[in-house]
Amino acid sequence: MKTAFKVKCTRNDIFKIKPPTGILSYGKDATIQIIYKGNPTVKAENEKQHHIGIYHIPAPEGCTVEG
């Protein structure tokens, strides 16, 4: 069975996620890059915590990431 995933974060303007969505076959893995671009308008001590979540669900045969 395949699994569809989506990576979400609290601030898309300062994080770049590659790939943000995908479909994995059973027993396979994927490399996800999470790049922190920084926020030059906010000082480091004022920066709040950020959260990144990976959501996944079973994907039926023949489905696509867009579907």
C-alpha positions as CSV (number, residue, x, y, z in Angstrom):
1,M,0.0,0.0,0.0
2,K,1.2,3.5,-0.7
3,T,1.2,6.5,1.7
4,A,0.6,10.1,0.8
5,F,2.4,12.8,2.9
6,K,2.3,16.5,3.3
7,V,4.8,18.6,5.3
8,K,3.5,21.8,6.9
9,C,5.2,24.5,8.9
10,T,4.2,27.6,10.9
11,R,6.0,30.1,8.6
12,N,6.2,29.4,4.9
13,D,7.9,32.7,4.3
14,I,11.0,31.7,6.3
15,F,11.1,27.9,5.7
16,K,11.5,26.1,2.4
17,I,10.4,22.5,2.3
18,K,11.4,20.2,-0.6
19,P,9.2,18.3,-1.5
20,P,6.2,19.5,0.5
21,T,4.1,16.6,-0.7
22,G,4.6,13.1,-2.1
23,I,3.6,9.5,-2.3
24,L,5.7,6.6,-1.0
25,S,5.4,2.9,-1.8
26,Y,5.5,0.5,1.1
27,G,9.0,0.0,2.5
28,K,10.4,3.0,0.7
29,D,11.7,6.3,2.1
30,A,12.1,9.8,1.0
31,T,14.5,12.7,1.8
32,I,12.9,15.9,2.8
33,Q,14.9,19.1,2.9
34,I,13.8,21.8,5.4
35,I,15.7,25.0,4.8
36,Y,15.6,27.8,7.3
37,K,15.9,31.1,5.3
38,G,15.8,33.3,8.4
39,N,13.8,36.4,9.0
40,P,15.9,39.6,8.7
41,T,13.1,41.8,10.0
42,V,12.9,40.1,13.5
43,K,15.8,39.9,16.0
44,A,16.7,36.4,17.2
45,E,15.5,37.0,20.7
46,N,12.0,38.0,19.5
47,E,11.7,35.0,17.2
48,K,9.1,32.5,18.5
49,Q,9.1,28.8,18.3
50,H,8.2,27.2,15.0
51,H,6.6,23.8,14.3
52,I,6.9,21.5,11.4
53,G,4.4,18.6,11.0
54,I,4.4,15.6,8.7
55,Y,0.9,14.4,7.9
56,H,0.3,11.1,6.2
57,I,-2.7,9.0,5.0
58,P,-3.1,5.7,3.0
59,A,-3.0,6.4,-0.7
60,P,-5.2,4.3,-3.0
61,E,-3.7,2.8,-6.1
62,G,-3.5,5.2,-9.1
63,C,-3.7,8.3,-7.1
64,T,-1.5,11.3,-7.7
65,V,-0.1,14.0,-5.4
66,E,-2.5,16.6,-7.0
67,G,-5.4,14.2,-6.4
